[in-house]
Amino acid sequence: MISAVLQTSFLGDMVLTTPLLERLAGEGLVHVVATPANAALLANHPAVASVIVFDKRGADRGLGGLHRVAARLRAVGAQRAYLAQGSSRTAALAWMAGIPERIGFDTSGGRLFTTRRVPYHRSLHHAARLWQLANAPGDLTAPSVLRPSLFPGAAERDAVSQLLQAHGVHEGDALVALAPGSVWATKRWPSFDALATELVQSPALRDARVVVLGAAGDAPLAAAIVGAVASAGGPPAIDATGHLSLLGSAALLSRCRALVSNDSAPLHLASAMNIPTVALFGPTVPALGFGPLAERRVVVQHETLACRPCHAHGPMHCPLGHWQCMRELSPAHVRHHLEQIIR
Ligand code: SF4
């Protein structure tokens, strides 16, 4: 059986699609249609035969682009397509590529292009929803089946080694990763710099070097953390924002004792590398399906706020103006959970 999996959604969705890819690889070749950013994440992945890049907002925009990508997809000869997102454009792509069996969610905007519809279970983790595109619900016997996987290669490991060497980190030095960014403003916990100060005072963590993960645009958040650690007299924090690819960030996480992250892509990278994770949820909740999946994990969230969740992704501004869901998560509380999870 040759399968095609179409996943052109967010980075986290791509990471959470990897259990499905591994399951399908047991039956034959698996080709994946992905955005350029998502394609880079799948480098070296043993379950993936090839990646067909669909630059839907760039080079492949419009009907001409759709036809070009459909021709590339047709060439791999897939008998089944799994539509791992709800977009009608992506579903149309599988139809245009002439793939005879097209499986998607019953809630999908592209369900008219499907030949089989699978219930979208809102109560499940998103990795489980995706996995069920190819499995009966009863087949899920072990939670570890749903843990995503990524495979940083030599290039990513070398990039990490160079970065750490440049900051005077030696083999065996303890690292703790902080990921303060998010595309959605209300998901950015505003107290990462205060947490960094707490870590300097923690008997369990004061010798660990703080390393800040994120995109180049997160540099101001990293600068605040680096400054806070310096003011508190801790070992110099490392700003890795914008210095590593996504797979490079996954490789760096594999060197860390733990990650503290908002509900954003680094959380899923840590799940894939099975790194202890403290996940901070504000306007969103894990029940939406995107909680951490590392074996050792803890979610820190406001337990009594009636307005949570207020958005599927997190709005750019708090609709109520007070942003209590994030402002009231205390750095001392987060530090406590971090200490517990690395113990
Ligand atoms: S409405 Fe509530 S959940 Fe939404 S951002 Fe504001 S405080 Fe957070």
Residues whose N, C-alpha, C, O or C-beta is under 5 A from the ligand:
A	BS01	SF4	T186 G282 P283 C307 R308 P309 C310 C318 P319 L320 W323 Q324 C325
